[in-house]
């Protein structure tokens, strides 16, 4: 199999800088696996890497969708998989970097999503429900019939939420009872940084403060002025949703910051839970998480295989 490097884990663990360090040493390119970096115009609240932070390394799957559009894991896979395969065919090392677990899994594994067919009438009913009630209500519907699947999904991933509901309505069985398994498409080395809970939360709090200092509120105002409203999928992201609610309801900035920090901490916990299930993932302590150490692991596995 071809070898892929994956830098994953919770938000605010330094994935971007570490991935760039590794890509430089491996002479590779980065394939972003972040469900918010795909949107144009969402820069501050997503901690989108700047040109300086990219340090000359090509980054794929950033700014590939208009903010008014929807973007699912299926859309991601359809765009990112050819890029990854192209890099491998050129003899380059793809460095997948991000915290959206389903994006990463869609590139590493063959997912059959239970092998259940599609029923157009059920799909149309769910699509109409989405249009009439929104993604949050659709997600609530999934919580009612299959809470285990809902825990693994973000409400913005409407295609997968809809698919899980569809499976239940067609079979009477929850998608969480199906087993996709981990049928690998590529061999990989996956690494995450294992910060203590206290240190991770401190890093998250500092990042949120930095986003406000860099102009997060003004960024949301500009998005709204350009026609991006609360019904858009991208505006359900942590940071954007809370700021928009504050602007609409007149909440004070201090309360808004605290809510974003709390929601981000909860999201980080879900990320950690997800990635602990990734086969053969390597958790490194912060002091050991260097490009040199990771590349040594990568090259050693190359020799083994």
RATAUR-V104846 format. One record per backbone hydrogen bond with DSSP energy under -0.5 kcal/mol. CO is the residue of the C=O (numbers start at 1). NH is the residue of the N-H. E is the energy in kcal/mol with one decimal. If there is no record, write none. Layout:
CO:NH:E  CO:NH:E
//
This chain:
2:187:-1.5  4:189:-2.5  5:96:-2.8  6:8:-0.6  6:191:-2.9  7:98:-2.0  8:193:-0.5  10:13:-0.8  14:18:-1.9  15:19:-2.9  16:20:-2.3  17:21:-2.3  18:22:-2.3  19:23:-2.8  20:24:-2.3  21:25:-1.8  22:26:-2.6  23:27:-1.0  23:28:-2.2  29:95:-2.8  30:32:-0.6  30:60:-3.0  31:97:-1.9  33:100:-2.1  34:38:-0.7  36:39:-1.4  37:63:-2.6  38:64:-1.3  38:65:-2.6  39:42:-0.9  41:43:-1.0  43:48:-2.3  44:47:-1.2  50:54:-1.8  51:55:-1.0  51:56:-0.6  52:55:-0.5  54:57:-2.1  58:30:-2.6  60:32:-2.2  65:40:-2.6  66:69:-1.6  67:234:-0.6  72:76:-2.3  73:77:-2.7  74:78:-2.4  75:79:-1.6  76:80:-3.5  77:81:-2.3  79:83:-0.7  80:84:-2.7  81:85:-2.8  82:86:-2.1  83:87:-2.3  84:88:-2.1  85:89:-2.2  86:90:-1.3  87:92:-2.7  88:91:-1.6  92:94:-0.7  93:29:-1.5  94:5:-2.1  94:96:-0.7  95:31:-2.2  96:7:-3.2  97:33:-3.0  99:101:-1.1  100:103:-0.6  100:104:-1.8  101:105:-2.9  102:106:-1.8  103:107:-0.8  104:107:-1.0  104:108:-1.7  105:109:-2.7  108:185:-3.5  108:186:-1.1  109:111:-0.8  110:112:-0.5  110:183:-0.5  112:115:-1.9  113:116:-0.7  118:120:-0.6  119:123:-2.7  120:124:-2.5  121:125:-2.0  122:126:-2.2  123:127:-2.5  124:128:-2.4  125:129:-2.0  126:130:-2.4  127:131:-2.2  128:132:-2.3  129:133:-2.5  130:134:-2.3  134:138:-1.7  135:139:-2.5  136:140:-2.1  137:141:-1.8  138:142:-1.7  139:143:-2.4  140:144:-1.6  141:145:-1.3  142:146:-3.4  146:150:-2.1  147:151:-2.1  148:152:-0.7  149:152:-0.9  149:153:-0.5  150:153:-1.2  154:157:-1.9  156:158:-2.5  157:161:-2.3  158:162:-2.9  159:163:-2.1  160:164:-2.3  161:165:-2.0  162:166:-2.6  163:167:-2.4  164:168:-1.7  165:169:-2.5  166:170:-2.3  167:171:-2.2  167:173:-0.6  168:172:-2.5  174:177:-1.6  175:178:-2.0  182:184:-0.9  183:110:-3.3  187:4:-1.4  189:6:-3.0  190:282:-2.8  191:8:-2.6  192:284:-2.8  193:195:-1.2  196:200:-2.8  197:201:-2.4  198:202:-2.0  199:203:-2.2  200:204:-2.4  201:205:-2.6  202:206:-2.3  203:207:-2.3  204:208:-2.4  205:209:-2.2  206:210:-2.2  207:211:-2.2  208:212:-1.9  209:213:-2.1  210:214:-2.0  211:216:-1.5  212:215:-1.1  215:219:-2.1  216:220:-2.2  217:221:-2.2  218:222:-2.3  219:223:-2.0  220:224:-2.5  221:225:-2.4  222:226:-1.4  223:228:-2.6  224:227:-1.6  227:229:-0.7  229:232:-1.8  232:235:-1.0  233:236:-1.8  234:237:-1.4  237:240:-0.7  237:241:-2.6  239:243:-1.5  240:244:-2.5  241:245:-2.2  242:246:-2.1  243:247:-2.7  244:248:-2.1  245:249:-2.5  246:250:-2.3  246:251:-0.6  252:256:-2.0  253:257:-2.7  254:258:-2.1  255:259:-2.1  256:260:-2.2  257:261:-2.6  258:262:-2.3  259:263:-2.8  260:264:-2.5  261:265:-2.3  262:266:-2.2  263:267:-2.1  264:268:-2.5  265:269:-1.8  266:270:-1.7  267:271:-2.3  268:272:-2.4  269:273:-2.1  270:274:-2.2  271:275:-2.8  272:276:-1.7  274:277:-1.5  275:278:-1.5  278:281:-1.7  281:283:-0.6  282:192:-2.4  282:284:-0.6  284:194:-3.4  285:288:-2.0  285:289:-0.9  286:289:-0.8  288:290:-1.9  290:294:-2.4  291:295:-2.8  292:296:-1.9  293:297:-1.9  294:298:-2.5  295:299:-2.9  296:300:-2.2  297:301:-2.1  298:302:-1.7  299:303:-1.9  300:304:-2.0  301:305:-2.5
//
